[in-house]
C-alpha cells in the first residue's frame, strides 16, 4: 500500500516511516467513514491510550525520583487527558488528515477535541503495532516534549480544582451554562458561564465547549483566590 502525499507529509511530522502504511490509514479513520473493508480507529485508540499511560507514568517517575504517588497522579492526569492529546494533535496537523464521513466533516469534525484526542492515541498504537514499544515511546516523548518537565506540581484541571474549592467551603458544585454559540457549524465558538451557588460567575469563550468550561473555571478560581493553593 502506498500513502498519499498528505499522509507521507504527516508521517514526516510524526518522525516515523510506516512499514505497514495501512496502520496509519486505520488510525486516522473515524467511525463515520468506516465500512466492512475499512475499519475505524477505535480499537487502536483503546490500545494507544494504554501505551500513552505507560510511557507517561515511566517518564514522570524518571523526572522526579522523590515524588509520591499522590504528587504524581495529578501530573499524570494532566499529561494524558483529552485536552493535552488534542493539543498535541493540533501541533502536528492531525486534523488535516483525518478520514471523516461527510456529516462529521461538515459539523467541524477536524476541530473536535474528542476526535483529535482519540486519533492521536490511535496513531500512537499504530506506531507501536508497526515498530514496537520503543518506537511508540520515542514518538510520545518527542511529541509531548517539554510538557513532561513543565507540568505543574499540582496539575489538577481547572474544573476539578474549582469543584474541590467549592466543596471545601460547603457549596454545591459549580454550574456551567452555554451562553452563546457563534460562527459556522464547522467552526463554532462557544461562550460558557460558570456559576457558584453564592452568585459569583465567570465567562470564557473557546472553539470547544470543554475548553471554554476549563477557561471559565480557571477565571473564576483565580478571582476567588483558589488558584493560589
N, C-alpha and C positions, 0 to 999 in steps of 0.2 A: 504494500500500500504506500502511495506517495502523498505526502502532505501538501496542501495548498500553500501558496506563497504567504498568506497571512498567518497560517499555523507554523510555518517554518520560522517566520519572524518572531512569533510568540515563543517558540522553543528557544530561540536565541536569547530572549529576555529572561527566560527561566534559567538559562545556562545548562540545559540538558538536551542532548540529541537522542531521540527515541529510537531504539532498535525495533520496537513494536509500535509504530505510529497509531495503530488502531486504539491503543490505550489512551492516548491523548484525546483522540476524537470522542471516545466514550466519556472521558472525564468532563468534556465541555458540552455534552448533550443533555439538555434539560428534558424532563419527562413530557413536556408539551410537544416535543418533536420525536419522541421515541416511537418505535414500532417493533414488530416481531423480529425484524432483521437489523434494527438499530437500537440497541439497549441504551437506557439513560444512565446517568452518573450516580444514582442513589446508593448502589452497593459500594462503589468506590468512595463515596463521601463518608459512608459508615466506617470504612477501613481507615481513610485518611484522618478522620477525627481522632482515632486511637493512636495513630502514628504521631500526629502533632502533639498529643498529650504526653506521650513518652519522651519525645525529643525535648519538649519544654521542661518537663519535670527534671530530666537529667541536666539540662543547661542551667536551671536555677540552682540545683544542688552544687554544681561546679562553680557557679558565680558567687555564691555566698555559703561558704562551708560551715558557718556558725549559725545560720538561720534555723529557727524551729519550724515545725510543721505549720503551726498557726501563723507564722510570718510568711511562709512560702505559699500557702494556699491562695490568698488574695492576689499575689503576684501572678501565680499560675493562671488563675481565672481571667485576669486582665489580658494575658497573652494569647489565650485560646478562645476567648469569647467571639461571638459573631461579628461584632463591630471591628475588632482587630483583624480578623480574617478578611473581611470585606475591604478594609483599608489596604491591606497588602495586595489584594486582588486588583484594586484600582491602580495601584502604583505600577503594576506590570501590564496594565491594559487588558485584563482578562475579560472584562465585559464586552470588548470589541469582537472577541472571537467565540463568545457563547453561541451555541446552536439552540435556537428557540423556535417554538411554534409561532404562527402569525399573531394569535391573540395575545400571547405573552410578550411578544416583541412590541406590539402596539401599545401595551399598557406599561411600557418602560422597564421591561424585564432586565435589560442590560445594566440598569442603575440600581436594581433592587438589592438591598443589603443581604437578604436571605439567600438569594440565588448566587450572588458573588461569593459569599462565605462558603456555601455548600460546594460550589465548583472549585474553590481554592483547596478545600480539603480533598476533593476528588482528584485534583491534579497531583497533590502530594502522594496519594495512593497509587496513581498511575506511574509516577516515577519509581515508587517502591516496587511495584509489580514488574517494571521494566528493567530495573538495575539493582534492586536490593535495598536494604535498610540504610547502609552508609550513604548511598546516593540521595535517598529521601531526607536523611538527617542533614546532609550538607546543603540541600536545597532550602530546607526550613531555616537553618541557621543563617544562611545567606540572605534570604528574603526578609526574615524578621529583624536581622541585623542589630542595630543599636537599641531596638525596643527592649531587648532582653536585659541589657545593663541599665537601661534608663527607667525601667518600670518602678513606680513609686513603692516604697516600703509598705504603705497602706494603700493598696491599689483597688479598693472596692470601687465598683462603678457608682456613678452619682446617684442613680435611683435607689440602689441598695443603701448607700450611705444616708440619704435623706430619710428613707423609711426607718432606719435604725435610730436616727436622730429624733424623729417624731415619737417613736415608740418609747424611747428612753425618757421622754417627757410626758408620757401618758396620753399622747394624742393618737387619733385614728390614723391609718396610713394615708399618705398624700393621694390626692385625686387628680387625674390627668384628663384634660378636656381638649379636643381638637377645636380650635377657634376658627381656623380658616384653612382652605386648600386652594392654591392658585396654580396657574401655569397649565400647560397641556397635559393630557393623560400620560404621555410617555416621559414627562419630566416634571412631576408635581412638586410643589413646595408647600410644606406643612407648617402651620403655626400652632404650637401647643402651649396650653397653660397648665401649670401645676399649682394646686391649692392645698393649703393646710386647713384643718378644721377651725383654727383660730382666725382665719381670714387672710393670712398672707399668701401672696401668689407671685409667680414669675412667668414670663413668656419667653419662648425661643422659637426660631424658625430654622428649618433644615429641609434637605431633599428627601428625607426618610423620617417616618414617624418616630422610630426608636431613637434616632439621632436628636430629633427635636425634644423628645422627652428627657433624654440624658442632659442636653444642654440646659433645659428649663430647670431640671432638678439641681444641677450644679449652680446655676444662678441663684436659686432660692437658698440653697445650702450656704453659699458664700454670704448672702445677705443676712442670714440668721446667725452667722458666725460658726456654723457647723463644719465648715471646710477647714478649720484651723486645728482640728483634732480634739 
